[in-house]
Amino acid sequence: EVQLVESGGGLVQPGRSLRLSCAASGFTFDNYAMHWVRQAPGKGLEWVSGISWNSGNIGYGDSVKGRFTSSRDNAKNSLYLQMNSLRAEDTALYYCAKDINRGIGSGHSDYWGQGTLVTVSS
Amino acid sequence: SYVLTQPPSVSVAPGKTASITCGGNNIGSKSVHWYQQKPGQAPVVVIFYDSERPSGIPERFSGSNSGNTATLTISRVEAGDEADYSCQVWDTSSLVFGGGTKLTVL
């Protein structure tokens, strides 16, 4: 059974940093690209970042470019999101999602975690 | 950046057909995926690559994509279909979601 479990969310002050993790199991992690997708309260889905199977291709949404960094450790079956210079508008539920392909691109996400909540507030 | 436009809400009576549109410039040239999201749950793909249906998704769900509009069609709508539906494409190194459509079953 595929499982994606996010962790690391919480309450953080504006301008501070936070690191999210996603622990994957039930599939061959290093065969697939992974994504971070967020959802602000009462809003729609927003792509944050995607990372290819070997970290050779990493993409970011415009709103987080330059502040967030995605990484993965295939030996640990884990995905990470380093979030710096956090803003109030980064408040959201952050999902980890598995792509059907090795690369980030035209594929879809077939499995999602339950999300970890990040609240940016003073 | 690429923009996908969905109606905020669609209402339909049980047993009828619901059509949810996703508009984008020349979206017909892209692969469109559709996700269903119920309150408090993670999204679930219901249609991928324009019209493919994952195993476990009822045949009542179908998709099409041409020109500037992609459409998710749900036939014989049931109360359990009430949810938010979002379209998604890949454009120029970015994954893009539509704003989402809340489907209400009357």
Chai-1 contact restraints between the chains, C-beta under 6 A:
chainA,res_idxA,chainB,res_idxB,connection_type,confidence,min_distance_angstrom,max_distance_angstrom,comment,restraint_id
A,G44,B,G99,contact,1.0,0.0,6.0,A-B,restraint_1
A,G44,B,G100,contact,1.0,0.0,6.0,A-B,restraint_2
A,L45,B,S86,contact,1.0,0.0,6.0,A-B,restraint_3
A,L45,B,F97,contact,1.0,0.0,6.0,A-B,restraint_4
A,W47,B,L95,contact,1.0,0.0,6.0,A-B,restraint_5
A,G59,B,S93,contact,1.0,0.0,6.0,A-B,restraint_6
A,G105,B,W90,contact,1.0,0.0,6.0,A-B,restraint_7
A,S106,B,S31,contact,1.0,0.0,6.0,A-B,restraint_8
A,S106,B,W90,contact,1.0,0.0,6.0,A-B,restraint_9
A,H108,B,H33,contact,1.0,0.0,6.0,A-B,restraint_10
A,H108,B,V45,contact,1.0,0.0,6.0,A-B,restraint_11
A,H108,B,F48,contact,1.0,0.0,6.0,A-B,restraint_12
A,W112,B,A42,contact,1.0,0.0,6.0,A-B,restraint_13
A,W112,B,P43,contact,1.0,0.0,6.0,A-B,restraint_14
A,Q114,B,A42,contact,1.0,0.0,6.0,A-B,restraint_15
